[in-house]
Amino acid sequence: MKAISLIIIGFFMFSGLFSQSGRVRDFGIEIGVLNTGKLNAITDVKGISVGQVTLVEGDNVRTGVTAILPHTGNIFREKVPAAMYIANGFGKLTGISQVEELGNIETPVILTNTLSVPTAANALLTYTLALDGNENVRSVNPVVGETNDGRLNDIRGRHVTEEHVISAIENASSGMVEEGNVGAGTGTSSFGYKGGIGTSSRVLPGELGGYTVGVLVQTNYGGVLEINGVPVGKELGRYPYRQHLESADGSCMIVIVTDAPLCSRNLKRLAKRAVLGLGKTGGIISHGSGDYVIAMSTAEENRITGSGYYESRVLQGGSVSPLFLAAIEATEEAILNSLFMAETMTGRDGSRVESLPLDEVIEIMKRYNKIRN
């Protein structure tokens, strides 16, 4: 019960301080041409579950954990095909070398803050070693991504514990995903405004396979904000180097999952396309930015369950282009959802990050005829 109470406490702290605004589509802004899934979330992909712990304590703690599970079984025993792509490597993505070498992931994927990566990795070891069937396991490759929330959060205090990480994993669900100031996005900022966790999905037409692509992002980066092609950052007069005050540095973690049967090579190609979605929001992938994409396939027939041979069924390269489009669109919308759902936050030493001024944004979008009537 203790693990569950941690999440409940985090939720009420969060809900007591902030109120949610609305997702991009709630305002009549439609990104791309493909249909979304029922939830328009990463959890539209069958088997995917997400758990989050939000830490909002006192004046200075604004951080958390987000866990993404590719399926509900023993992931170490039923590994999933995976790949990673680095757009800019100013970050601390744990586990990348083994994923690159073997093309699979064997733990939940954890997102948190920069200085909590070792704690999260250790928690994944604790969690994995304790699973039934893993009694003789001597090597585990934990996968942990991060962005730096030190502007709003007392990051040096390293307030995330192993218990928080395991709670996020054990309480993960397949329903709607909370967005904005939650989990690993609690203390993050983006484009000079409050960022956070965002998610979106796309479903291909039946004649193209009917596959689903889901994306979850942790936004903490800079650039000149664009929404559906509209230069919103320029219109708001807020963008880097305008007065040499705003920085474009920061990071973005992007997690893509699909039920399409993809090998690690094509998952790597899929991961690369997500960066186009980031670029469509105005991100510039600056020198001080850690921009990483983790891509996984949940297709049951391609799980790696032991040594020796196994029968695998994968899409040929010529069939993956529609998935590329789906990843681009879902990434763009997930990032925008993280901004639209985030709320103004005050944190460490009185630092304050305002939320995106939605009233102004909607007026700008109307002037450019980008609001659906």
C-alpha positions in Angstrom: 0.0 0.0 0.0 2.9 2.4 0.6 3.8 2.5 -3.1 0.2 3.4 -4.0 -0.1 6.1 -1.4 3.0 7.9 -2.9 1.2 8.4 -6.2 -2.0 9.5 -4.5 -0.2 12.0 -2.4 1.6 13.3 -5.5 -1.7 13.6 -7.4 -3.4 15.6 -4.8 -0.5 17.9 -4.3 -0.5 18.4 -8.1 -4.3 18.9 -8.4 -4.4 21.3 -5.5 -1.9 23.6 -7.1 -2.8 23.5 -10.8 -5.8 23.1 -13.1 -5.6 21.6 -16.5 -6.3 23.7 -19.6 -7.0 21.6 -22.7 -5.3 19.5 -25.4 -4.5 20.9 -28.8 -7.6 19.4 -30.4 -9.9 20.8 -27.8 -9.2 24.2 -29.4 -10.0 23.1 -32.9 -6.3 22.7 -33.9 -5.8 19.5 -35.9 -2.2 18.3 -36.6 -1.6 16.3 -39.7 -3.9 14.1 -41.8 -4.0 10.7 -40.1 -6.6 9.7 -37.6 -5.7 9.5 -33.9 -6.4 6.5 -31.7 -9.4 6.5 -29.3 -7.4 8.2 -26.5 -5.0 10.0 -28.8 -2.3 8.7 -26.5 0.6 6.3 -26.4 -1.7 3.9 -24.6 -3.7 3.4 -27.8 -1.0 0.9 -28.7 -2.3 -2.4 -27.4 -0.4 -3.6 -24.2 1.3 -0.2 -23.5 0.9 1.1 -20.0 2.2 4.3 -18.4 2.7 5.2 -14.7 3.7 8.5 -13.2 4.8 9.8 -9.8 4.6 13.6 -9.4 6.7 15.2 -6.6 5.6 18.7 -5.6 6.8 19.3 -2.1 7.4 22.6 -0.2 8.8 25.5 -2.2 11.6 23.7 -4.1 10.8 20.2 -5.1 9.2 20.0 -8.6 10.1 16.7 -10.3 8.9 13.2 -10.8 9.1 9.9 -12.7 7.3 8.6 -15.8 7.4 4.9 -16.6 6.5 3.3 -20.0 5.9 -0.5 -20.1 5.8 -2.2 -23.6 3.7 -5.0 -22.1 2.5 -6.3 -18.7 4.7 -9.5 -18.6 8.2 -10.1 -17.5 10.0 -7.7 -20.0 13.4 -9.2 -19.2 12.0 -12.6 -20.3 10.0 -11.2 -23.2 12.2 -8.5 -24.7 10.9 -6.2 -27.4 12.6 -5.0 -30.5 13.9 -1.5 -30.0 16.2 1.2 -31.3 17.4 4.6 -30.3 18.4 7.8 -32.2 20.4 10.7 -31.0 19.6 14.1 -32.5 22.0 15.8 -30.1 23.8 14.0 -27.4 24.0 16.5 -24.5 22.3 14.1 -22.2 22.4 11.0 -20.1 20.5 8.2 -21.7 21.3 5.0 -19.8 21.3 1.7 -21.6 21.9 2.9 -25.1 24.9 0.8 -26.1 23.3 -2.6 -25.4 20.1 -1.5 -27.2 22.2 -0.4 -30.2 24.1 -3.7 -30.1 21.3 -6.2 -29.6 18.3 -4.3 -30.9 16.0 -4.9 -28.0 14.8 -3.5 -24.6 14.5 -5.7 -21.5 13.1 -3.3 -18.8 10.5 -0.6 -18.6 11.6 2.8 -19.9 12.0 5.4 -17.2 12.0 9.2 -17.7 13.1 11.5 -14.8 15.5 14.4 -14.1 19.2 14.5 -15.0 20.6 13.8 -11.5 18.1 11.0 -10.7 19.2 8.8 -13.6 21.5 6.6 -11.4 18.7 6.2 -8.9 16.2 5.2 -11.6 18.6 2.8 -13.1 19.2 1.1 -9.7 15.4 0.9 -9.2 15.0 -0.9 -12.5 17.6 -3.4 -11.3 15.8 -3.9 -8.1 12.4 -4.3 -9.9 13.8 -6.7 -12.6 15.8 -8.9 -10.3 12.8 -9.4 -8.0 10.5 -10.7 -10.8 9.6 -14.4 -10.7 11.8 -16.3 -13.1 14.7 -13.9 -12.8 16.3 -15.5 -9.7 19.5 -16.3 -11.6 19.8 -13.1 -13.6 23.3 -11.5 -13.4 23.0 -8.7 -15.9 20.2 -6.2 -16.6 20.3 -3.3 -19.0 18.1 -0.5 -17.5 16.9 2.2 -19.9 16.5 5.7 -18.4 16.1 9.0 -20.1 16.2 12.5 -18.7 15.9 16.2 -19.0 17.2 18.8 -16.6 14.5 20.4 -14.5 16.9 22.4 -12.3 15.3 25.8 -13.0 12.2 24.9 -11.1 13.4 21.9 -9.1 16.0 21.5 -6.4 17.7 19.0 -8.7 20.8 18.8 -6.5 18.7 17.4 -3.7 18.0 14.3 -5.7 14.6 13.8 -4.2 13.5 10.9 -6.5 13.9 7.6 -4.8 13.9 4.0 -5.9 10.5 3.7 -4.3 9.1 6.4 -6.5 10.4 4.7 -9.6 9.0 1.3 -8.6 5.7 2.9 -7.7 5.4 4.4 -11.2 6.1 1.0 -12.7 3.7 -1.0 -10.5 0.9 1.5 -10.9 1.2 1.9 -14.7 -2.1 1.6 -16.5 -3.3 1.4 -20.1 -5.8 4.3 -19.8 -5.5 8.0 -20.5 -2.2 9.5 -19.7 -2.0 12.7 -17.6 -0.1 15.5 -19.3 1.6 18.8 -18.5 3.0 19.2 -15.0 3.2 15.5 -14.1 5.7 12.8 -13.7 9.1 13.5 -15.4 7.6 16.7 -16.8 6.7 18.3 -13.5 9.5 20.8 -13.5 10.4 21.2 -17.2 10.2 24.2 -19.5 9.9 24.6 -23.2 10.2 27.5 -25.6 10.4 29.8 -22.6 7.1 28.5 -21.2 6.1 25.6 -19.0 6.6 22.3 -20.7 6.0 18.8 -19.4 4.6 15.4 -20.5 2.6 15.1 -23.7 1.3 12.3 -25.7 -0.5 11.5 -29.0 -1.2 8.6 -31.4 -2.0 7.9 -35.0 -3.8 4.9 -36.6 -3.1 3.9 -40.2 -5.9 3.0 -42.6 -6.7 -0.7 -42.9 -5.3 -0.8 -46.4 -1.9 0.3 -45.0 -2.0 -2.3 -42.2 -4.2 -0.6 -39.6 -1.2 -0.2 -37.3 -1.1 2.2 -34.4 1.8 4.5 -33.5 1.9 6.2 -30.1 4.3 8.8 -28.8 5.1 10.2 -25.4 7.4 13.2 -24.8 9.1 15.0 -22.0 9.7 18.5 -23.3 12.4 20.8 -21.9 13.9 22.5 -24.9 14.0 25.8 -26.9 13.5 27.3 -30.3 11.0 29.5 -32.1 7.6 28.0 -31.3 5.4 26.9 -34.3 1.9 25.5 -34.1 0.6 23.8 -37.2 2.9 26.0 -39.3 2.0 29.2 -37.6 5.0 31.3 -36.2 3.5 31.6 -32.7 6.8 32.3 -31.0 7.5 35.1 -33.4 4.0 36.5 -33.0 4.3 36.4 -29.2 7.7 38.1 -29.4 9.3 35.3 -27.4 12.1 33.4 -28.9 15.9 32.8 -28.4 18.5 35.5 -29.2 15.8 38.2 -29.7 17.2 40.1 -26.8 20.0 37.7 -25.9 18.0 36.7 -22.8 16.1 33.5 -23.7 18.2 30.3 -24.2 17.4 27.6 -26.8 19.2 25.0 -24.7 17.4 22.1 -23.1 16.4 18.6 -23.9 13.5 16.5 -25.3 12.9 12.8 -24.7 10.7 11.1 -27.2 9.3 7.6 -26.8 7.6 5.9 -29.8 5.8 2.6 -29.7 4.0 0.7 -32.4 2.2 -2.6 -32.8 3.6 -2.8 -36.3 6.1 -5.8 -36.6 9.3 -3.8 -37.1 12.8 -5.0 -36.7 15.4 -2.8 -34.9 16.7 -1.5 -38.1 13.4 -0.1 -39.2 12.7 1.1 -35.6 15.8 3.2 -35.9 14.5 4.7 -39.1 11.2 5.4 -37.4 13.0 7.1 -34.5 14.8 9.4 -36.9 11.5 10.7 -38.3 10.4 11.8 -34.8 13.0 14.6 -35.0 11.1 16.0 -38.0 8.0 16.3 -35.7 10.2 18.1 -33.1 11.4 20.4 -35.9 7.9 21.2 -36.9 7.3 22.7 -33.5 10.2 25.1 -33.9 12.9 23.2 -32.0 16.4 23.9 -33.1 18.3 21.1 -31.3 20.8 23.4 -29.8 24.4 22.7 -28.6 23.2 22.2 -25.0 20.2 20.0 -25.9 19.9 16.3 -25.3 17.4 15.1 -27.8 16.8 11.4 -27.8 14.3 9.0 -29.4 13.5 5.5 -28.1 11.4 3.4 -30.4 9.8 0.0 -29.6 7.6 -2.6 -31.3 5.1 -4.4 -29.2 4.2 -7.0 -31.8 3.9 -10.2 -29.9 5.3 -12.4 -32.6 8.6 -10.5 -32.4 9.3 -10.7 -28.7 12.7 -12.2 -27.9 12.1 -15.0 -25.4 15.3 -17.0 -25.3 18.3 -18.2 -27.2 18.3 -20.2 -30.4 15.9 -19.6 -33.2 12.5 -17.9 -33.2 10.0 -17.2 -36.0 9.8 -13.5 -36.7 7.5 -11.6 -39.0 8.5 -8.1 -39.9 7.4 -5.4 -42.4 9.7 -4.8 -45.3 11.3 -1.4 -45.7 9.0 -0.3 -48.4 5.9 -0.7 -46.2 7.1 1.6 -43.3 6.7 5.0 -44.9 3.1 5.5 -43.6 4.5 4.7 -40.1 7.1 7.5 -40.6 4.3 10.0 -41.3 2.4 8.7 -38.2 5.5 9.2 -36.0 6.1 12.7 -37.3 2.5 13.8 -36.7 2.2 12.1 -33.3 5.4 13.6 -32.1 4.4 17.1 -33.2 1.1 16.8 -31.5 2.4 15.2 -28.3 4.9 18.1 -27.9 2.1 20.7 -28.4 -0.1 18.8 -25.9 2.7 19.0 -23.3 2.6 22.8 -23.7 -1.2 23.2 -23.8 -1.7 21.1 -20.7 1.0 22.6 -18.6 0.2 25.2 -16.0 2.3 28.1 -14.6 4.6 26.9 -11.9 6.6 28.5 -9.2 9.5 26.5 -7.8 13.1 26.5 -6.6 14.1 29.8 -5.0 11.0 31.5 -6.3 11.7 30.7 -9.9 8.5 31.0 -12.0 7.7 29.7 -15.5 4.5 30.9 -17.1 2.3 28.6 -19.0 1.7 29.2 -22.7 -0.8 32.1 -23.0 -3.6 30.1 -24.7 -5.9 33.0 -25.2 -3.3 34.8 -27.2 -2.3 31.6 -29.1 -5.8 30.9 -30.2 -6.3 34.4 -31.5 -3.0 34.1 -33.4 -4.2 30.7 -34.8 -7.5 32.3 -35.9 -5.7 35.1 -37.7 -3.9 32.5 -39.7 -7.1 30.5 -40.3 -5.7 27.5 -38.5 -8.7 26.8 -36.2 -11.3 24.3 -37.3 -14.8 25.7 -37.1 
